[in-house]
Amino acid sequence: MKALPLALGAAISLSATAQQFSFKDWVVACDNMRHCEAVGYQAEDAEQPVTLWLGRDAGGNAALTARIDAQFDQDDTGPYTIRAGKTVVSGIAQGELTAAQVAQLLPALKEADVALVSDPRHRWELSLAGLKAALLKMDDLQGRVGTVTALSRPGAKPASAVPAALPAPVLRAAAVPAPRASDAQLLPAILKTLRDADCEADAPPAEYGRSSEISRLSATEVLVFQECMRGAYQSAYGIWRVSDKPPYKAVRIMLPNAEGKLDDMLTEPYFDKGVLGSFAKGRGLADCGSSDQWLWTAEGFKLKESSIGPMCRGMPGGGFMLRLWTTHTQ
């Protein structure tokens, strides 16, 4: 997980791109609306996975919310009790902490090294290494440092001094026609026209086969995926927008990501009802990774949503995925 250097007090709160930072066993992410989330896990050498998620919207009146989850082999777990120092919060049903439980627990978490999490049959140790830095980064990214709303360094400034949320982009979906029976017949001819050195360089050898897929995109165009790179448990694909008539005129699609950059390949992509999506596993267990979706619009594909499961600590599906990009769809 990369951590981008940034001095406290910098004007990052004005950014409309995603930000990610890691601090020992904790990770912070803020999306394009200044909504921020932090997640912590057990220490890397601990056996049983446990995770605590903290989330807060932008703005002076936004409350901190929290969720806890833990796994133990194939057992069902919960309800949970969390002990930090002398503070004990119990009866956490469905992993959701109430506002009163959050207010009681947070001061103790900031002063402890670990939190003991238990249910009637199991016990876990949640690492708090990096929590203080994570809370301070959340405050900084939301412009809370020195205000009465700060989680880490409160001050005398009123809640009204905290910047409001940035507006989410509004996306308008373009109509996608039903697939045609003849679309699949176009694929062999289209594949012969695809000439892309970046894709060909690491493509699977011909004797192992090479996956490809075609979908109807508009009345005159199709969307084509072609496998460009194959790993142990997932593959990366190039994406082309192609005319459905010879000579086909394939154009490689570059997709905007949550950091304001462009991606030229997707991991295990899919296209359904105008939404192009991808889930990239960080490792074979799928206990970490990233999920992204783009919406087909009149202006091409626009980033619809993005999230990340930041640390490979054994939580199925990445545990609590951190939000990187948010939009509204019309």
C-alpha positions as CSV (number, residue, x, y, z in Angstrom):
1,M,0.0,0.0,0.0
2,K,1.5,3.3,-1.0
3,A,1.6,6.3,1.3
4,L,1.9,9.7,-0.3
5,P,4.0,12.2,1.6
6,L,2.0,15.2,2.7
7,A,2.6,17.8,5.4
8,L,-0.3,18.5,7.7
9,G,-2.2,21.6,6.9
10,A,-1.6,21.4,3.1
11,A,-4.4,22.2,0.8
12,I,-5.2,18.6,0.1
13,S,-8.8,19.1,1.4
14,L,-9.5,20.9,-1.8
15,S,-8.7,17.9,-3.9
16,A,-11.4,16.1,-5.8
17,T,-9.3,13.0,-6.3
18,A,-8.9,10.0,-4.0
19,Q,-6.2,9.9,-1.3
20,Q,-4.8,6.8,0.4
21,F,-2.3,6.6,3.3
22,S,-1.1,3.7,5.4
23,F,0.1,3.8,9.0
24,K,1.4,0.5,10.4
25,D,-1.8,-1.7,10.8
26,W,-4.2,1.1,9.7
27,V,-5.1,2.6,6.4
28,V,-7.0,5.9,5.6
29,A,-8.8,6.7,2.4
30,C,-10.8,9.8,1.4
31,D,-13.0,10.0,-1.7
32,N,-13.8,12.8,-4.1
33,M,-16.4,14.2,-1.8
34,R,-14.0,14.5,1.2
35,H,-15.7,11.4,2.8
36,C,-13.0,9.7,4.8
37,E,-12.7,6.1,6.1
38,A,-10.0,4.3,8.2
39,V,-9.7,0.6,8.8
40,G,-7.4,-1.3,11.1
41,Y,-6.6,-5.0,11.4
42,Q,-4.9,-7.6,13.6
43,A,-1.1,-7.5,13.6
44,E,0.4,-9.1,10.5
45,D,1.7,-12.2,12.4
46,A,-1.7,-12.8,14.2
47,E,-3.7,-15.8,13.1
48,Q,-7.3,-14.9,13.3
49,P,-8.5,-11.8,11.3
50,V,-10.3,-8.9,12.9
51,T,-11.0,-5.4,11.5
52,L,-12.4,-2.1,12.8
53,W,-13.8,0.4,10.3
54,L,-14.3,4.1,11.0
55,G,-16.1,6.4,8.6
56,R,-17.0,10.1,8.6
57,D,-18.6,12.4,6.0
58,A,-17.2,15.9,5.4
59,G,-18.7,18.9,7.2
60,G,-18.8,20.2,10.7
61,N,-21.9,18.2,11.7
62,A,-20.8,14.8,10.5
63,A,-20.6,12.1,13.1
64,L,-18.0,9.3,13.3
65,T,-19.4,5.9,12.7
66,A,-17.8,2.5,13.4
67,R,-18.2,-1.2,12.5
68,I,-16.4,-4.3,13.7
69,D,-16.0,-7.7,12.0
70,A,-14.0,-10.8,12.9
71,Q,-13.5,-14.3,11.4
72,F,-12.8,-17.6,13.1
73,D,-12.4,-20.6,10.7
74,Q,-16.0,-21.4,9.5
75,D,-17.7,-20.3,12.7
76,D,-20.4,-17.7,13.0
77,T,-19.1,-14.8,15.2
78,G,-20.7,-12.1,17.3
79,P,-22.2,-10.3,19.1
80,Y,-18.9,-8.6,20.0
81,T,-17.3,-7.0,23.0
82,I,-14.4,-4.7,22.7
83,R,-12.0,-3.9,25.6
84,A,-9.4,-1.2,25.3
85,G,-7.5,-0.5,28.6
86,K,-10.2,-0.4,31.3
87,T,-13.0,0.5,28.9
88,V,-15.3,-2.2,27.9
89,V,-18.1,-1.9,25.2
90,S,-20.3,-5.0,24.8
91,G,-23.4,-6.0,23.0
92,I,-22.3,-4.9,19.6
93,A,-24.9,-6.5,17.4
94,Q,-24.3,-7.1,13.7
95,G,-21.0,-5.4,14.1
96,E,-22.6,-1.9,14.2
97,L,-21.5,0.4,17.0
98,T,-24.0,2.9,18.3
99,A,-23.1,6.6,18.6
100,A,-22.8,6.2,22.4
101,Q,-20.5,3.1,22.0
102,V,-18.3,5.1,19.6
103,A,-18.1,8.0,22.0
104,Q,-17.2,5.7,24.9
105,L,-14.6,3.6,23.1
106,L,-12.7,6.1,20.9
107,P,-10.7,7.8,23.8
108,A,-9.6,4.4,25.1
109,L,-8.6,3.2,21.7
110,K,-6.3,6.2,21.3
111,E,-4.4,5.3,24.5
112,A,-4.0,1.6,24.0
113,D,-1.7,-0.6,21.9
114,V,-4.3,-3.3,21.2
115,A,-8.0,-3.8,21.7
116,L,-9.3,-7.2,22.8
117,V,-12.3,-8.3,20.7
118,S,-14.4,-11.2,21.8
119,D,-17.7,-13.0,21.4
120,P,-19.1,-15.8,23.5
121,R,-16.7,-18.4,21.9
122,H,-13.8,-16.5,20.4
123,R,-11.1,-13.9,21.0
124,W,-9.1,-11.6,18.8
125,E,-6.5,-8.9,19.2
126,L,-7.0,-5.7,17.1
127,S,-3.8,-3.8,16.6
128,L,-4.0,-0.1,17.3
129,A,-0.5,0.6,15.9
130,G,-1.0,3.5,13.5
131,L,-4.5,4.5,14.8
132,K,-3.5,7.9,16.1
133,A,-1.8,8.8,12.9
134,A,-4.8,7.6,10.9
135,L,-7.2,9.7,12.9
136,L,-4.9,12.8,12.5
137,K,-4.8,12.2,8.8
138,M,-8.6,12.0,8.6
139,D,-8.8,15.2,10.5
140,D,-6.3,16.9,8.2
141,L,-7.9,15.7,5.0
142,Q,-11.3,17.0,6.1
143,G,-9.9,20.3,7.5
144,R,-10.8,19.5,11.1
145,V,-7.4,20.0,12.8
146,G,-7.8,22.7,15.5
147,T,-11.6,22.6,15.4
148,V,-14.0,21.2,18.1
149,T,-14.8,18.4,15.7
150,A,-11.2,17.0,15.5
151,L,-10.7,13.4,16.5
152,S,-7.0,13.8,17.2
153,R,-6.0,17.5,17.7
154,P,-9.1,19.5,18.7
155,G,-9.0,23.2,19.2
156,A,-11.2,26.2,19.7
157,K,-12.3,26.7,16.1
158,P,-16.1,26.1,15.6
159,A,-17.6,23.3,13.6
160,S,-18.6,25.8,11.0
161,A,-14.9,26.2,10.1
162,V,-14.8,22.6,8.7
163,P,-15.1,22.5,4.9
164,A,-18.3,21.2,3.5
165,A,-18.5,18.1,1.3
166,L,-17.6,18.5,-2.3
167,P,-20.4,17.7,-4.7
168,A,-20.5,14.2,-6.3
169,P,-20.3,14.2,-10.1
170,V,-23.6,13.5,-11.8
171,L,-23.5,10.8,-14.5
172,R,-26.2,10.3,-17.1
173,A,-26.3,6.8,-18.5
174,A,-26.5,6.3,-22.2
175,A,-28.8,3.6,-23.6
176,V,-27.2,0.3,-24.4
177,P,-29.0,-1.8,-27.0
178,A,-29.8,-5.5,-26.6
179,P,-27.1,-7.8,-27.9
180,R,-27.5,-9.1,-31.5
181,A,-27.2,-12.8,-32.3
182,S,-24.6,-11.8,-34.9
183,D,-22.3,-10.0,-32.5
184,A,-20.3,-13.1,-31.6
185,Q,-19.6,-13.8,-35.2
186,L,-17.8,-10.4,-35.5
187,L,-15.2,-11.3,-32.8
188,P,-12.7,-13.4,-34.9
189,A,-12.5,-10.8,-37.6
190,I,-12.1,-7.9,-35.1
191,L,-9.4,-9.7,-33.2
192,K,-7.3,-10.0,-36.4
193,T,-7.3,-6.2,-36.6
194,L,-6.2,-5.5,-33.0
195,R,-2.6,-4.5,-33.1
196,D,-1.3,-3.3,-29.8
197,A,2.3,-3.8,-28.7
198,D,1.6,-3.3,-25.0
199,C,-1.0,-6.0,-25.1
200,E,1.0,-8.4,-27.3
201,A,4.2,-8.2,-25.3
202,D,2.9,-10.1,-22.2
203,A,0.0,-12.0,-23.8
204,P,-0.4,-15.8,-23.0
205,P,1.3,-18.0,-25.6
206,A,-1.0,-19.2,-28.4
207,E,-0.9,-22.8,-27.2
208,Y,-2.5,-21.8,-23.9
209,G,-5.4,-20.0,-25.6
210,R,-6.3,-16.4,-25.1
211,S,-9.6,-15.2,-23.7
212,S,-11.7,-12.5,-25.4
213,E,-15.2,-11.2,-25.2
214,I,-17.6,-9.0,-27.2
215,S,-20.6,-6.9,-26.1
216,R,-22.9,-4.6,-27.9
217,L,-22.2,-1.0,-27.0
218,S,-24.3,1.1,-29.3
219,A,-26.2,0.7,-32.6
220,T,-22.9,0.9,-34.5
221,E,-20.2,-0.2,-32.0
222,V,-19.2,-3.1,-29.9
223,L,-17.0,-3.4,-26.8
224,V,-14.1,-6.0,-27.1
225,F,-12.0,-7.4,-24.2
226,Q,-8.8,-9.2,-25.1
227,E,-6.5,-10.9,-22.6
228,C,-3.2,-9.1,-22.5
229,M,-1.6,-10.7,-19.4
230,R,-2.2,-13.8,-17.3
231,G,-1.2,-14.3,-13.7
232,A,-1.6,-17.2,-11.3
233,Y,-5.3,-16.5,-10.6
234,Q,-6.4,-13.6,-12.7
235,S,-5.8,-11.9,-16.0
236,A,-5.6,-8.3,-17.3
237,Y,-7.4,-7.3,-20.4
238,G,-7.2,-4.5,-22.9
239,I,-10.5,-2.9,-23.8
240,W,-11.4,-1.7,-27.3
241,R,-14.3,0.3,-28.7
242,V,-14.9,-1.1,-32.2
243,S,-17.1,-0.2,-35.2
244,D,-19.3,-3.2,-36.1
245,K,-18.5,-2.8,-39.8
246,P,-15.3,-3.4,-41.7
247,P,-12.6,-2.3,-41.4
248,Y,-13.7,-2.1,-37.7
249,K,-11.6,0.8,-36.6
250,A,-10.7,-0.4,-33.1
251,V,-9.8,2.3,-30.5
252,R,-8.1,1.3,-27.2
253,I,-10.1,2.7,-24.3
254,M,-8.2,4.5,-21.5
255,L,-10.2,4.6,-18.3
256,P,-10.0,7.3,-15.6
257,N,-9.3,6.1,-12.1
258,A,-9.9,7.5,-8.7
259,E,-6.5,9.2,-8.5
260,G,-7.1,11.2,-11.7
261,K,-4.9,8.9,-13.9
262,L,-5.7,6.6,-16.8
263,D,-5.8,2.8,-16.8
264,D,-5.2,1.0,-20.1
265,M,-6.0,-2.5,-18.8
266,L,-8.6,-4.0,-16.4
267,T,-8.4,-7.2,-14.3
268,E,-11.2,-9.7,-15.0
269,P,-13.5,-7.1,-16.5
270,Y,-17.2,-7.4,-17.1
271,F,-19.9,-5.3,-18.9
272,D,-23.5,-5.4,-17.9
273,K,-26.3,-2.9,-18.5
274,G,-24.0,-0.1,-19.4
275,V,-21.6,-0.6,-16.5
276,L,-18.0,-1.7,-17.1
277,G,-16.5,-3.2,-14.0
278,S,-13.4,-4.9,-12.6
279,F,-12.2,-6.6,-9.4
280,A,-8.5,-7.1,-9.0
281,K,-7.5,-9.4,-6.2
282,G,-4.4,-8.5,-4.2
283,R,-3.7,-12.2,-3.8
284,G,-5.5,-15.5,-4.5
285,L,-7.5,-15.5,-1.2
286,A,-9.2,-12.3,-2.4
287,D,-8.8,-10.9,1.1
288,C,-7.6,-7.6,-0.4
289,G,-7.9,-5.9,-3.8
290,S,-9.7,-3.1,-5.6
291,S,-13.2,-2.8,-7.2
292,D,-14.0,-0.2,-9.9
293,Q,-17.0,0.6,-12.1
294,W,-17.4,2.9,-15.1
295,L,-20.7,4.0,-16.6
296,W,-21.3,4.3,-20.4
297,T,-22.4,7.8,-21.1
298,A,-22.8,10.0,-24.2
299,E,-19.2,11.2,-23.5
300,G,-17.8,7.7,-23.2
301,F,-17.0,5.7,-20.0
302,K,-16.9,7.8,-16.8
303,L,-15.8,6.5,-13.4
304,K,-18.8,5.6,-11.4
305,E,-17.4,4.2,-8.2
306,S,-14.2,2.9,-6.8
307,S,-13.1,1.2,-3.6
308,I,-10.2,-0.7,-2.1
309,G,-9.6,-3.5,0.3
310,P,-6.2,-2.2,1.4
311,M,-4.4,-4.9,3.5
312,C,-4.1,-8.6,2.9
313,R,-5.0,-9.7,6.4
314,G,-7.3,-12.6,5.8
315,M,-10.7,-10.9,5.7
316,P,-12.9,-12.4,3.0
317,G,-13.6,-10.0,0.1
318,G,-11.1,-7.5,1.5
319,G,-13.1,-6.9,4.7
320,F,-14.4,-3.3,4.8
321,M,-13.7,-1.9,1.4
322,L,-12.6,1.8,1.6
323,R,-14.5,4.2,-0.6
324,L,-12.4,6.1,-3.2
325,W,-14.9,7.5,-5.6
326,T,-18.6,8.4,-5.5
327,T,-21.1,9.6,-8.1
328,H,-24.8,10.1,-8.6
329,T,-26.4,8.4,-11.6
330,Q,-29.3,9.7,-13.6
